[in-house]
């Protein structure tokens, strides 16, 4: 793969208050065909230090130390995922029937999309930088609107062609991300005591604005968040046959999860799933953290809290499977103690071997919001006059702990976990002590 780029940048500043920057980038990649090989991605950014304006100084004396408004708009190109030879005609070996005999021959392996080109992202960002009380208190506030157009995705083929060819990649949809980010910091000193606090957070929402391919029922719909939550609602575990008879007809027995007929058509199918557009499955909508640092006469202490909200997913894995195979399955005590039975009607799980008990319903749905004590570190720096006699400039002894505690309602191992839900490796706690010596 070969890449080529032409980049130009121009900056202008007036009175140290008005700032302008213009960027021009022209990128080319050999992964695309010649007609669509290059993409032009310009951007512009302007800044205004309004704190230096005379009409602002009169109102903010001794209060507002820094004030800057930032606005930027520009584009970026993306060709990740496109293979080196994906847009080239490639061959594969196949069998031909000729004169009542079978011989080996060559066939086209891929179909080429002649129109495939760069995935383009355009971002509008509006930011505000503030400083108060000689910058003891600072704030950074940002709003962004990011539109990714021509998303580079694998396409679908008809049932007739599937298996004979690999489906070509296409510029298939537009996805918009909107969000806000905020960062606040306070730092000050009182005699020998120095302290600082930092609080930051972000909120993001996505929306799929267009899609030119086939959208199968699932996590992806137009004008809704990308990979939002979509699942059955349920009435819990049926305790008696009367509970089963009172529900919408479904293949269930006492001990099974009863699903709700949300559309009221008298049957349970995929049309009864409920959408939760405010909730995402892949990642949280909100992230936040709080950090503090304290220092006094050689002692220092730092603490980091970190958390997230706005994500839910289903607690379904190999270790809570109630429909497991009778062969090659290593069950645990939970498998025998937690399922519902006539003798264990308060069981946390539905019965073993039941019907539709592994569907993605609200019964298995967990809130993956969490707050974690991510890091705690305590240190002591030996006074310089005690160590300079032996030719050492500084000595600091410290102890540190990582991932100390997590507050969450998630029933699994780690609310941050993605990918394989049966991954049995929890988030590790770690403790360390050390010494830093400077010469």
PyMOL commands that set and color helices and strands:
alter all, ss='L'
color gray80, all
select helices_A, chain A and resi 34-36+50-52+54-60+241-246+270-272+333-337+384-390
alter helices_A, ss='H'
color red, helices_A
select strands_A, chain A and resi 3-14+18-29+38-40+43-48+64-78+91-98+101-108+119-132+137-149+152-154+169-171+173-190+193-211+228-231+234-237+257-259+274-280+286-296+299-309+312-314+365-367+370-381+394-408+430-438
alter strands_A, ss='S'
color yellow, strands_A
deselect
rebuild
show_as cartoon
